[in-house]
Amino acid sequence: MEKLIITVATTGDFATKDHTPYLPTTPQEIADEIYESWKAGAAIAHIHVRDDAGVPTLDAEKYCEVTRLLEEKNCNIIINFTTAGGELKDVTKRFPIVELKPEIASYDAGSFNIGPNVFIHTPAMLEQLAEKMLENDVKPEIEVFDVGMIHNALRVAEKGLIKPPFFFQFVLGAQGGIPATPENLMFMRSSIPEGARWSAIGAGKDQLMINTMSILLGGHVRVGMEDAVYLRKGELATSNAQFVERIVELANTLGREVATPDEAREMIGLKVKKISNV
C-alpha cells in the first residue's frame, strides 16, 4: 500500500472550551497544536479559526496569522483552510479564504442537515466555489457527508472545474450525514473513480474504528478535536498530537508507512515545497 496521509483537524466549528479545556481557539494555540501534530506525523492541517469571542469565523486575518506562525516554526505541513467557518448559506463569503491561496481548501459537495442547521450548496454554488478554487490554484478537498455528494462533485468535474487527481474526504457519523458503519465506508470507497485518493473521518466515538478501516483499505485518515475530543471512553485528549501519535503507532502495527508532507503533496498532486522538516 502507498504511504498513509494523516490530516489533523485541531478545532472545527462546533466544539467549545466547555466540551474540553484543551481545545485550541486562538491563532497561537491552533498553530502550536498543528506544529506538535506535524512533529508527530501529520502531513495536512485542516484549519478552522475562531474570533476573539471563540465563535467560528471566516476572518482572513486569523487564517493568515496561523499560517505566519507556522512559517516562523519552519513547519512544512500542507495548509488546508475550511470554507465553512460558520457560514452556511452565502458561498461568496467563502471566496476571500480561497483567495488567500492555501494549498487545499474544503469543498463540501452538497446541501445537508448539520445538527439543527442546513448547510446550503446549490449546484450553481458548487460550480462557483470550484471555479474560484481553480482560479486561485487551490486543490479542493471534496468533503462528502453522503454518497450523493460524490456524484455532485463529479458532475462539477465533468465541466472542467475540478481537476484530477481527486482527493475525497468521507465524513461518517456526523449528525445529518451518513452513519459511521463499515458497510457505508466500503460503499463510499467503491463509489469514487479509479485513481482518486480518499481519506475518512469518523465523528465522535467512531473515529478510531473508521481510522482503522481506512488504514487497512488503503485510504487515508483525519483525526483531531474537530471530530472527537475523547481519546478513549471517559478520557479527554489533552492535545491533538495525541490522536496523531495513536494513528502513527497503529499504522506501524498494521504495516503502513506514514507520508511526510512533501510525499503527500506528490500523492495528491500539489507542488512540493522545499522546506526542511526540522
C-alpha positions, -999 to +999 in steps of 0.1 A: +000+000+000+010+036-005+021+057+025-006+069+048-015+106+048-026+119+082-047+151+084-051+168+117-082+190+123-075+208+155-105+230+161-136+228+138-168+249+142-187+230+170-165+220+199-160+246+227-139+251+258-170+238+277-166+204+259-129+203+266-105+229+281-078+216+257-095+229+225-072+254+207-091+285+197-066+314+193-043+316+163-013+309+186-030+279+202-040+265+169-006+270+154+011+253+184-013+223+181-006+220+144+031+222+149+031+195+176+009+173+154+032+178+124+062+167+145+041+136+155+034+127+119+006+148+104+010+158+068-021+181+064-036+206+087-073+213+082-077+248+097-107+265+113-103+297+133-123+315+159-129+352+166-118+368+199-151+355+215-144+320+204-170+320+176-162+304+142-152+330+117-140+335+081-118+364+092-089+362+067-065+378+091-069+350+116-061+324+089-031+344+078-019+346+114-020+309+119+000+304+086+025+330+096+031+314+130+037+280+113+061+295+088+081+310+117+084+275+131+097+263+096+067+239+095+061+225+061+027+209+068+002+212+040-022+240+047-059+232+042-084+260+050-120+254+057-145+272+036-172+268+062-162+289+092-198+292+104-211+305+071-239+281+060-257+299+032-237+325+012-209+309-008-195+343-019-185+350+017-161+320+015-143+334-016-118+356+004-105+324+022-098+308-012-081+340-024-056+335+004-044+306-018-040+278+007-027+246-009-061+229-002-095+241+008-126+222+019-152+217-008-185+205+008-201+188-022-238+193-015-265+206+009-271+187+041-286+190+075-259+196+102-273+195+137-302+219+138-290+238+107-289+234+069-256+238+051-266+250+016-248+243-016-269+246-047-255+232-080-247+268-091-229+275-058-208+243-062-197+255-096-189+290-083-168+277-055-150+252-077-143+279-103-129+302-076-106+274-064-094+267-099-087+304-105-065+305-073-048+272-079-063+257-047-070+220-046-105+211-035-107+186-006-140+171-017-159+166+016-186+140+013-212+136+040-234+112+020-229+092-012-249+116-034-222+143-028-197+122-047-218+124-078-224+162-072-187+167-073-181+145-103-207+165-123-188+197-115-156+179-125-172+170-159-174+207-166-136+210-160-139+229-127-123+202-105-092+186-119-078+152-112-063+136-092-093+139-070-090+140-032-121+129-013-127+132+024-155+109+036-173+122+067-191+094+086-211+097+118-219+134+116-255+143+127-274+146+094-248+126+074-242+090+066-238+068+097-203+055+105-205+018+097-180-005+079-206-011+052-211+026+045-173+032+043-169+003+018-198+017-003-183+052-004-149+038-013-164+019-042-183+049-055-153+071-065-134+070-097-104+047-101-072+066-092-089+090-069-075+092-034-097+092-003-095+098+034-121+092+060-134+108+092-153+090+120-172+115+141-171+112+179-168+076+192-164+062+157-131+080+150-108+051+158-129+025+141-132+044+108-095+053+110-085+017+114-106+006+085-092+034+063-057+022+070-065-014+062-084-005+030-056+017+016-072+051+023-060+079+045-072+094+078-082+125+096-080+129+133-083+157+158-105+177+182-128+189+154-140+153+151-136+139+187-125+153+220-121+120+238-091+098+232-110+069+246-142+065+267-141+088+296-106+103+288-103+137+272-074+141+248-050+167+261-037+176+227-044+169+190-009+154+187-022+125+209-046+115+182-018+117+156+006+096+177-020+069+181-026+067+144+012+065+137+016+037+162-015+019+147-002+024+111+032+009+121+015-021+137-006-026+105+023-022+081+015+012+066+043+038+065+033+074+072+038+100+045+057+132+050+041+165+039+061+165+007+053+129-001+016+137+005+020+167-019+032+144-047+005+118-040-024+143-042-010+165-070+004+195-052+037+213-058+064+201-034+077+228-011+114+229-004+114+235+033+134+213+057+114+191+080+131+200+113 
